[in-house]
Amino acid sequence: MERLPESFSGVHNDMAEQFQIIWGQIKAPLIVPLLNMAVFLCLAMSVMLFIERVYMAVVITLVKIFGRKADRRYKWESMKDDLELGNSSYPMILVQIPMYNEREVYQLSIGAACGLSWPSDRIIVQVLDDSTDPTIKNMVEMECQRWASKGINIKYEIRDNRNGYKAGALKEGLKHSYVKQCDYVAIFDADFQPEPDFLWRTIPFLVHNPDLALVQARWKFVNANECLMTRMQEMSLDYHFTVEQEVGSSTYSFFGFNGTAGVWRIAAIEEAGGWKDRTTVEDMDLAVRASLKGWKFLYLGSLEVKNELPSTFKAYRYQQHRWSCGPANLFRKMLSEIIRNKKVSLWKKVHVIYSFFFIRKIVAHIVTFVFYCVVLPATVLVPEVQIPKWGAVYIPSIITLLNAVGTPRSLHLLVFWILFENVMSLHRAKATLIGLLEAGRVNEWIVTEKLGDALKFKSALKAFKKPRFRIGDRIHLLELAIGCYLFFCGCYDIAFGKNHFFIYLFVQATAFFIMGFGYVGTFVPS
């Protein structure tokens, strides 16, 4: 074998030297100032997020200590029979179940709704079926007919289009003539299964407190133990319900409607302008508009409704895109409307704009990815830029511990949760920027895949099902690209660096690689 010519080796060395010269020339006047500015902005956002987390920790602690339970803040009396009026003394309830090609869960949700305890002549179950699969549509209709034959007042409603997606379906559902007699509407997504006493525990709050527009229940995850990914989701969502929703309800009587497992006063929906499909978070949109009209919300953490977490990485990514892009886009659309509002106090405006939207829906997503996955690793390549230990270690450690309080049983998985959240922050940050800029996939709506009873047989099915490999479904290039960047920074830190971040960089790079190859859901934790 012939040796490579010496001229080739010389050219290679010359290119490396030229790169070092160019890098040396631009690093001091350009890269260092830009990276210093990025560090300053990230540290500022970290401090804002830290203060918000500590504030919520203090409030939730005070709520627990002084026992500010819902029935102490709002009047609650059980519904009683009226011998003269009979069942007409009970308010008329509409139960809406929006669904789209829900083959696996339609029976669960319809059965649970039809099993709600309430006078039979004072409740209407409305199934809003936007299914495009004729087989599934026929199955849902037959299920409705089966319950109707048992004496349940159930309505099967379809549309000839999917305009507005879920918001459009809910809006059309309220237009039917029989809805005019209803006072309240309970909404359940297709995988939600309320307990029979759900209405007895929520409706009295609305009946006895005319300023209340919404009573929101907590979600209970039936498949949290399925795999590592569902455990990570449980940790994030438990914090949302245990802390964020409770704090909002206890302090400002405002929080974002979760889109399901809640009961609305129909008059409040109408006064707020009804359902709107201008973003992918129609539930949050309605909640903010109703709040600006002066309506109050109540969160009942003691009332749980069973539901299902996404059990595939693909489904979870789509869900997180919608949940991150929608709020940012709504913030863009409603900022001036919130500022100009005359009905609510200045402090409530500050809470909605700063805490609810800016910190939780924008800063939290952007700083997690930009700081811990881009800027901090970049300081390895540019040692002239230093990050103080309080910003790189202490603040994120305290924020992480405060986030973990919602799920004590998963504290031993905290390191996995950190790595998982850092990877997901890539998609949340990207979706947040898309929402703020109204770019590309801003109105993308993909229904989260649900398995229902199939969860019980999922492991058995995997054993017999021939695996199919699709690059688009299994390989995620963005995760792999960030993983390569972190791995390179780790290698550079070992060879030339002084920051000694290489352990964190290699571990986080591994997490990006694992999720980039789609293996996040394969490990089942104890």
Legacy VTK file of the C-alpha trace (Angstrom):
# vtk DataFile Version 3.0
C-alpha trace
ASCII
DATASET POLYDATA
POINTS 526 float
0.000 0.000 0.000
1.345 3.372 -0.978
1.815 6.079 1.570
-0.220 9.261 1.331
1.842 11.964 -0.290
3.580 14.344 2.070
1.847 17.244 0.345
-1.533 15.877 1.501
-0.366 15.698 5.114
0.997 19.196 4.805
-2.289 20.525 3.485
-4.106 18.880 6.413
-1.759 20.473 8.938
-2.060 23.834 7.212
-5.875 23.662 7.416
-5.725 22.841 11.133
-3.310 25.720 11.731
-5.492 28.109 9.721
-8.539 27.047 11.741
-6.673 27.674 14.999
-5.574 31.085 13.754
-9.105 32.049 12.693
-10.575 30.718 15.957
-8.004 32.674 17.949
-8.804 35.853 16.021
-12.608 35.699 16.468
-12.742 34.158 19.956
-11.693 37.179 22.006
-13.557 39.957 20.149
-16.697 37.956 19.209
-17.224 34.540 20.842
-16.275 35.498 24.401
-18.569 38.585 24.589
-21.486 36.679 23.035
-21.026 33.740 25.397
-20.714 36.087 28.385
-23.986 37.725 27.368
-25.628 34.311 27.007
-24.381 33.307 30.467
-25.721 36.540 31.970
-29.169 36.059 30.383
-29.315 32.413 31.431
-28.307 33.246 35.000
-30.980 35.971 35.103
-33.631 33.526 33.877
-32.406 30.913 36.368
-32.790 33.377 39.227
-36.312 34.296 38.071
-37.253 30.630 37.866
-35.649 29.973 41.262
-37.616 32.790 42.925
-40.843 31.502 41.364
-40.206 27.956 42.609
-39.329 29.141 46.129
-42.422 31.368 46.210
-44.662 28.442 45.267
-42.921 26.210 47.822
-43.600 28.757 50.563
-47.246 29.188 49.541
-47.959 25.459 49.304
-46.309 24.940 52.701
-48.535 27.594 54.255
-51.587 26.056 52.579
-50.739 22.669 54.070
-49.971 24.076 57.532
-53.044 26.265 57.860
-55.314 23.803 56.066
-56.918 26.135 53.546
-59.152 23.413 52.156
-61.662 24.096 49.412
-64.714 23.807 51.678
-63.208 26.474 53.964
-62.653 28.951 51.175
-65.933 28.301 49.374
-69.374 27.342 50.556
-70.171 23.665 50.096
-73.370 21.856 51.043
-74.438 18.458 49.792
-77.332 18.427 47.345
-80.594 17.456 49.062
-83.929 16.249 47.764
-86.813 18.714 47.613
-90.139 16.980 48.249
-92.086 19.643 46.348
-89.786 20.167 43.357
-88.504 16.598 43.126
-85.547 16.113 40.751
-86.120 19.545 39.208
-84.314 21.016 42.237
-81.085 19.539 40.859
-79.247 21.512 38.157
-79.152 20.094 34.635
-75.712 18.705 33.781
-74.169 18.188 30.353
-71.254 15.725 30.104
-69.127 16.171 26.987
-66.722 13.511 25.707
-64.764 14.695 22.642
-63.014 11.890 20.776
-61.144 11.152 17.577
-60.482 7.578 16.412
-60.321 6.334 20.012
-60.594 2.616 19.308
-58.923 1.500 22.536
-60.606 3.783 25.081
-64.048 4.828 23.821
-65.841 2.158 25.869
-63.997 3.162 29.061
-64.837 6.854 28.833
-68.432 6.398 27.702
-69.034 3.756 30.366
-67.569 5.961 33.100
-69.639 8.979 32.004
-72.829 6.935 31.868
-72.009 5.592 35.328
-71.929 9.037 36.946
-74.332 9.233 39.870
-76.931 11.976 39.308
-80.725 12.040 38.807
-81.180 10.389 35.423
-83.526 13.062 34.094
-81.063 15.847 35.034
-78.005 14.691 33.087
-77.166 14.442 29.369
-74.110 12.578 28.116
-72.887 14.019 24.812
-70.364 12.036 22.767
-68.658 14.345 20.239
-67.159 11.957 17.705
-64.806 13.481 15.125
-63.504 10.061 14.057
-62.458 9.704 10.428
-62.265 5.909 10.567
-65.752 4.643 9.619
-65.251 1.409 11.554
-64.414 3.214 14.783
-67.218 5.709 14.204
-69.688 2.832 13.864
-68.337 1.183 17.047
-68.738 4.416 19.036
-72.285 4.934 17.757
-73.249 1.367 18.670
-71.824 1.862 22.173
-73.947 4.989 22.586
-77.022 3.084 21.412
-76.255 0.311 23.902
-76.253 2.773 26.796
-79.347 4.525 25.456
-81.187 1.190 25.544
-80.415 1.089 29.283
-82.230 4.369 29.822
-79.225 6.714 29.744
-79.851 10.098 28.124
-76.904 9.946 25.723
-76.458 11.890 22.485
-74.129 10.834 19.678
-73.011 13.908 17.727
-70.802 14.043 14.627
-69.578 16.777 12.279
-68.781 16.735 8.577
-65.378 18.350 9.253
-62.753 18.705 11.987
-62.529 22.485 11.951
-61.076 23.737 15.213
-60.285 20.182 16.340
-61.285 19.715 19.995
-62.320 23.357 20.470
-64.495 23.152 17.372
-66.164 19.961 18.590
-66.899 21.396 22.051
-68.211 24.615 20.525
-70.549 22.769 18.164
-71.693 20.551 21.008
-72.948 23.551 22.973
-75.065 24.740 20.037
-77.601 21.899 20.224
-81.065 22.909 21.410
-81.141 20.481 24.333
-78.046 22.153 25.831
-80.020 25.352 26.535
-81.602 23.697 29.570
-78.172 22.793 31.047
-76.459 24.863 33.743
-73.067 23.158 33.905
-70.874 21.096 31.584
-68.400 18.423 32.697
-65.674 17.636 30.153
-63.715 14.391 29.940
-61.206 13.371 27.282
-61.616 9.913 25.809
-59.180 8.212 28.208
-60.607 9.737 31.410
-62.691 7.675 33.796
-64.395 9.707 36.552
-65.650 7.976 39.668
-69.471 7.786 40.107
-69.481 10.485 42.832
-67.631 13.054 40.684
-70.652 15.338 40.203
-71.760 15.114 43.854
-68.330 16.434 44.892
-68.009 19.239 42.324
-71.458 20.621 41.473
-72.267 21.891 45.033
-69.322 24.310 44.805
-70.757 25.821 41.616
-74.330 25.879 42.944
-73.479 27.674 46.203
-70.771 30.021 44.862
-72.095 32.085 41.932
-68.668 33.656 41.272
-67.079 30.259 40.559
-66.738 29.335 36.885
-64.678 26.145 37.053
-63.987 23.233 39.380
-60.922 21.267 38.259
-60.059 17.762 39.490
-56.635 16.142 39.644
-55.420 13.508 37.185
-54.551 10.006 38.402
-52.328 8.016 36.061
-53.285 4.377 35.570
-50.093 3.460 33.681
-47.479 5.429 35.634
-45.548 2.218 36.389
-45.465 0.992 32.804
-41.942 2.183 31.996
-39.302 4.737 32.937
-40.766 7.349 30.604
-44.200 7.233 32.248
-42.594 7.521 35.694
-40.752 10.652 34.516
-44.005 12.115 33.208
-45.696 11.360 36.505
-43.008 13.328 38.373
-43.464 16.392 36.167
-47.265 16.327 36.197
-47.513 15.617 39.923
-45.612 18.841 40.577
-47.988 20.683 38.259
-51.054 19.438 40.121
-49.662 19.312 43.667
-48.026 22.729 43.580
-48.808 24.916 40.555
-52.559 24.289 40.387
-52.985 24.362 44.169
-51.037 27.617 44.537
-53.000 29.298 41.744
-56.305 28.186 43.227
-55.386 29.222 46.777
-53.941 32.653 46.001
-55.447 34.194 42.872
-58.360 31.790 42.232
-56.799 31.316 38.782
-54.977 28.498 37.029
-54.982 26.969 33.586
-57.871 24.623 32.862
-56.379 21.218 32.070
-58.843 20.610 29.242
-60.528 17.676 30.942
-61.702 16.377 34.339
-63.362 19.699 35.119
-66.841 21.214 35.384
-67.628 24.613 33.862
-70.516 26.975 34.470
-71.959 27.342 30.971
-72.803 31.005 31.617
-69.092 31.679 32.267
-68.110 30.008 28.990
-70.611 32.147 27.115
-69.558 35.379 28.822
-65.904 34.659 28.043
-66.709 34.296 24.348
-66.989 30.522 24.072
-64.436 28.065 22.767
-61.820 29.449 20.348
-59.485 27.485 18.096
-56.832 30.176 17.536
-54.213 28.108 19.408
-53.669 24.451 20.304
-54.480 25.189 23.979
-58.169 26.020 23.739
-58.578 25.089 27.412
-56.024 27.639 28.631
-57.414 30.238 26.223
-60.903 29.913 27.717
-59.547 29.952 31.287
-57.597 33.189 30.767
-60.541 34.928 29.096
-62.952 33.818 31.816
-60.530 34.989 34.491
-60.306 38.412 32.837
-64.095 38.617 33.156
-63.736 38.270 36.924
-64.643 34.581 37.275
-62.886 32.429 39.884
-61.569 28.878 39.617
-61.271 26.114 42.208
-58.847 23.203 42.121
-59.844 20.056 44.048
-56.655 18.091 44.659
-58.550 15.497 46.692
-60.712 14.542 43.700
-58.843 12.293 41.275
-59.858 11.139 37.803
-58.105 8.155 36.241
-56.420 8.671 32.885
-53.532 7.474 30.764
-50.041 8.849 30.113
-48.435 8.606 26.642
-46.431 5.397 26.636
-44.414 5.953 23.453
-41.750 8.596 22.926
-43.313 9.650 19.631
-46.702 10.318 21.240
-45.078 12.155 24.140
-43.048 14.391 21.827
-46.181 15.433 19.921
-48.030 16.115 23.168
-45.191 18.209 24.584
-44.944 20.201 21.364
-48.628 21.106 21.645
-48.409 21.866 25.375
-45.335 24.118 24.906
-46.144 25.816 21.607
-49.778 26.616 22.464
-49.183 28.628 25.676
-46.392 30.675 24.067
-48.618 31.460 21.093
-51.525 32.330 23.394
-49.251 34.663 25.382
-48.371 36.461 22.142
-52.048 36.836 21.223
-53.381 37.860 24.649
-50.652 40.016 26.201
-52.165 43.361 25.194
-55.673 42.149 26.084
-54.537 41.226 29.596
-52.763 44.578 30.078
-55.824 46.592 28.928
-58.278 44.630 31.077
-60.175 46.728 33.648
-62.032 44.013 35.608
-59.175 42.341 37.470
-56.607 43.723 39.896
-53.083 44.745 38.960
-51.644 41.916 41.057
-53.712 39.337 39.211
-52.506 40.753 35.882
-48.915 40.495 37.110
-49.542 36.906 38.211
-51.021 35.898 34.852
-48.435 37.700 32.707
-45.275 37.147 34.727
-45.734 33.964 36.768
-48.234 31.973 34.745
-47.079 32.774 31.225
-43.581 34.287 31.175
-41.835 32.217 33.855
-43.655 28.865 33.668
-44.480 28.696 29.960
-41.514 30.475 28.372
-38.499 30.975 30.667
-38.680 27.479 32.213
-38.535 25.797 28.794
-35.892 28.021 27.213
-33.420 28.261 30.112
-33.418 24.501 30.750
-32.238 23.728 27.248
-30.150 26.786 26.362
-28.286 26.961 29.682
-27.686 23.319 30.572
-27.408 21.828 27.078
-25.811 24.636 25.039
-24.226 27.470 27.041
-22.734 25.510 29.944
-21.046 22.955 27.621
-19.793 25.831 25.437
-17.803 27.246 28.374
-15.637 24.134 28.128
-14.587 25.257 24.647
-14.156 28.861 25.784
-12.484 28.707 29.222
-12.295 32.528 29.354
-16.018 32.462 30.218
-16.764 31.290 33.755
-20.115 30.331 35.309
-20.402 30.884 39.078
-20.995 27.768 41.127
-24.266 29.145 42.528
-25.653 29.360 39.000
-24.287 26.074 37.702
-24.878 23.909 40.778
-26.795 25.391 43.708
-29.780 27.006 41.967
-30.526 24.079 39.625
-30.136 21.618 42.517
-32.674 23.472 44.668
-35.097 23.861 41.743
-34.809 20.131 41.035
-35.510 19.174 44.662
-38.510 21.504 44.809
-39.859 19.928 41.623
-39.456 16.449 43.067
-41.653 16.995 46.139
-44.790 16.122 44.196
-43.771 12.470 43.784
-41.857 11.259 46.884
-41.993 7.628 45.745
-39.786 8.475 42.746
-37.007 10.362 44.542
-34.585 7.538 43.753
-35.199 8.259 40.055
-34.286 11.929 40.376
-31.107 11.690 38.282
-33.007 9.958 35.462
-35.693 12.650 35.679
-33.098 15.433 35.335
-31.588 13.815 32.257
-35.033 13.121 30.767
-36.234 16.696 31.351
-33.066 18.145 29.815
-33.616 16.117 26.666
-37.299 17.060 26.484
-36.347 20.712 26.997
-34.964 20.614 23.445
-38.473 20.068 22.066
-40.160 22.374 24.558
-37.767 25.234 23.800
-38.175 24.729 20.065
-41.975 24.601 20.399
-41.971 27.706 22.616
-40.059 29.699 19.996
-42.406 28.423 17.272
-45.354 29.630 19.327
-43.833 33.050 20.032
-42.892 33.576 16.390
-46.021 31.859 14.965
-43.833 29.784 12.699
-44.099 26.378 11.044
-45.962 23.896 13.241
-47.672 26.512 15.429
-51.168 25.058 14.848
-50.157 21.401 14.562
-52.655 19.163 16.390
-51.934 15.445 16.653
-54.173 13.481 19.011
-52.143 11.660 21.672
-52.253 7.902 21.147
-54.077 6.019 23.910
-54.022 2.287 24.626
-56.746 1.763 27.247
-57.311 -1.912 27.999
-54.564 -2.734 25.510
-52.086 -1.693 28.221
-52.800 -4.967 29.996
-51.735 -6.939 26.943
-49.022 -4.637 25.628
-46.070 -6.691 26.878
-47.575 -9.901 25.529
-48.244 -8.304 22.160
-44.645 -7.080 21.931
-43.437 -10.659 22.242
-45.430 -11.827 19.225
-45.404 -8.690 17.116
-42.704 -8.563 14.472
-40.715 -5.379 15.021
-40.801 -2.792 12.284
-37.935 -0.358 11.944
-38.741 3.082 10.592
-36.009 5.672 10.662
-38.545 8.495 11.028
-40.187 6.825 14.010
-37.097 5.518 15.797
-34.199 7.801 14.908
-34.463 11.375 16.197
-31.773 13.482 14.571
-32.070 16.535 16.817
-31.398 14.484 19.943
-28.466 12.754 18.261
-26.989 16.080 17.101
-27.119 17.578 20.610
-25.722 14.324 21.986
-22.744 14.592 19.618
-22.194 18.218 20.662
-22.174 17.301 24.357
-19.912 14.308 23.726
-17.458 16.494 21.813
-17.450 19.054 24.650
-16.821 16.241 27.133
-13.855 14.944 25.134
-12.480 18.474 24.816
-12.835 18.961 28.574
-10.785 15.841 29.242
-8.095 16.818 26.743
-7.801 20.573 27.217
-10.426 21.855 29.616
-10.273 23.144 33.178
-13.958 23.094 34.039
-14.147 19.349 34.738
-17.728 19.046 33.465
-16.903 15.922 31.483
-18.878 13.522 33.706
-22.066 15.593 33.377
-21.439 16.081 29.639
-20.944 12.375 28.952
-23.950 11.313 31.043
-26.228 13.926 29.455
-24.906 13.021 25.995
-25.772 9.391 26.718
-29.326 10.424 27.611
-29.651 12.283 24.311
-28.309 9.260 22.430
-30.694 6.867 24.195
-33.709 9.026 23.418
-32.350 9.805 19.963
-32.466 6.091 19.193
-35.938 5.784 20.744
-35.099 3.502 23.675
-36.405 5.665 26.510
-39.497 3.577 27.190
-37.839 0.168 27.440
-36.721 0.252 31.086
-39.328 -0.521 33.756
-38.308 0.963 37.146
-39.200 -0.398 40.563
LINES 1 527
526 0 1 2 3 4 5 6 7 8 9 10 11 12 13 14 15 16 17 18 19 20 21 22 23 24 25 26 27 28 29 30 31 32 33 34 35 36 37 38 39 40 41 42 43 44 45 46 47 48 49 50 51 52 53 54 55 56 57 58 59 60 61 62 63 64 65 66 67 68 69 70 71 72 73 74 75 76 77 78 79 80 81 82 83 84 85 86 87 88 89 90 91 92 93 94 95 96 97 98 99 100 101 102 103 104 105 106 107 108 109 110 111 112 113 114 115 116 117 118 119 120 121 122 123 124 125 126 127 128 129 130 131 132 133 134 135 136 137 138 139 140 141 142 143 144 145 146 147 148 149 150 151 152 153 154 155 156 157 158 159 160 161 162 163 164 165 166 167 168 169 170 171 172 173 174 175 176 177 178 179 180 181 182 183 184 185 186 187 188 189 190 191 192 193 194 195 196 197 198 199 200 201 202 203 204 205 206 207 208 209 210 211 212 213 214 215 216 217 218 219 220 221 222 223 224 225 226 227 228 229 230 231 232 233 234 235 236 237 238 239 240 241 242 243 244 245 246 247 248 249 250 251 252 253 254 255 256 257 258 259 260 261 262 263 264 265 266 267 268 269 270 271 272 273 274 275 276 277 278 279 280 281 282 283 284 285 286 287 288 289 290 291 292 293 294 295 296 297 298 299 300 301 302 303 304 305 306 307 308 309 310 311 312 313 314 315 316 317 318 319 320 321 322 323 324 325 326 327 328 329 330 331 332 333 334 335 336 337 338 339 340 341 342 343 344 345 346 347 348 349 350 351 352 353 354 355 356 357 358 359 360 361 362 363 364 365 366 367 368 369 370 371 372 373 374 375 376 377 378 379 380 381 382 383 384 385 386 387 388 389 390 391 392 393 394 395 396 397 398 399 400 401 402 403 404 405 406 407 408 409 410 411 412 413 414 415 416 417 418 419 420 421 422 423 424 425 426 427 428 429 430 431 432 433 434 435 436 437 438 439 440 441 442 443 444 445 446 447 448 449 450 451 452 453 454 455 456 457 458 459 460 461 462 463 464 465 466 467 468 469 470 471 472 473 474 475 476 477 478 479 480 481 482 483 484 485 486 487 488 489 490 491 492 493 494 495 496 497 498 499 500 501 502 503 504 505 506 507 508 509 510 511 512 513 514 515 516 517 518 519 520 521 522 523 524 525
